[in-house]
Amino acid sequence: MWVREQDGRRRDLTGPTWVVWYPGEALEYGADGDTVHWVFASPTGGVPAGGPRPGSLVRLGSEPERPALLVQYIDESPDQNGPVALVCEVPGSGIGIYPMTELVEVVDEADEDLNGWDFGLGIERPVRR
């Protein structure tokens, strides 16, 4: 797979990986061959009812030995009406997308919802919205 950087250079990617862009940025992407799977998703903007806040440590069914950091919830559907999935960072495995059914335990609930912070383009470090 590949994406085109803002300076026009093409960057080849190996999967699985994430490509993030911000409103107003152009994105050019493609693949050499036919063995690629792209998933487009956007943050849900909130915590689903009963879910832990982003920033919480959670245990996933597929990674029972290593607590994961819940980064955010995303909506992978074309009409943005669900299903909602988890984006988690698992130590030693990196960041991945997991179905909600993978969440089996909240190890440590975050004090504050990370969705209240802005990570946008040109921001040197996250700032409170």
N, C-alpha and C positions, 0 to 999 in steps of 0.2 A: 504494500500500500504506500501511498505518498500523499503529502500535502504541500502546497506552495506557501512559503513564508511571506511575510509582509514585504520583505525586500526583494521578492521575486525568485529567490532560490527555492529549488525543490528539495524537500526533505523526505528521504525514504524511511518508512516505519516498519517495524516488525511487530506483530501482534502477540498478545492483546495489548492495546495501548489506548490512551485517551487523547483526543484533540479538543481543545477548548477554545472558543472564540467568543467575542463580546458583541453586543448590538452595534451595528454600523460597520463591522469588519467584513471584508469579503473573504470567502473561503473557497479555494480551489483544491480539489482532491481527486484521486483516482487510484487505479490499480494496474499493474502489469500482470495480465493473466486473469483467470476467473475464480481464484480461490480466496476471495475476500468477503468479509461481512461487516457492513457499517450499521451501527445503531445510532440514531439521532434521538437525543433526549434533552429535556430541559428541567431545571430544578422545579419542584412543586411549589416552592414559596412558603411552605409551612409544614408543620408536623402532623401526620395523620393521627386521627383520634386514638389515644392510647399508646402512641409510639414515643420512644425516647427522643430527647432533643439531639440535634447534630452536635458533635463534640463528646457524646457519651461513649463509654467503653461498653461493647456488647459482645456476646458470644454467638457465633454462627454455627449452625448444625454441621456444615462442611469443614469448619476449622475449630473443633471443640477445645483444643489445647492452647490456642492463642487468642486472647481477647483482641477484638478489632475496634478501631476508631470509626464511629459512624460519622461520615463526612457530610452527607446530605441525602435527601430523598429525591428521586427523579421520576418523571412520568415519561414512559417510553412509547406511549400510544400516539398515533397520528392526530387524533382529535383532542389530545391532552385531557382525557377523562379517565385515565388509568390504563393499565395497572401501575401501581406505584412500586418502585424497587428501591433498594438500599445501595448507596455507594459507601463502601467501607475500605479502610486501609488495614490490611492484615500484616503484622510484622513478618518479614521474610518472604511475603508473597506480593506485596504492593497493593495498589488500589484496584478494586474490582466492583462489578455490579452483581448484586445478589437479590433473588426474589424475597419478598417480605416473609415468606414461610421459613427462610433460613435463620431468622432472628429467634433464638431460643431463650436468651437471658440478657437482662441489663445488668452488667457487672458494676458500673459506676455511672449514674446519671449526671450529665453536665449541669453546672449551676446556671448556665446561660445558653440560649439558643444561638448557634453560630450563624443562623439565617439573618440575624440582625446586623451582620457585618458585610461590608462591600469589599470584594476582591477584584474589582474592575480594572480594565486596561489603564495603564499609566499610573496606577496606585502603587507606591513603593512597598507598602505593607497594608494589611487589612485595616479598614477604618469603620467605626460604628456608623450605621446609616442614620 
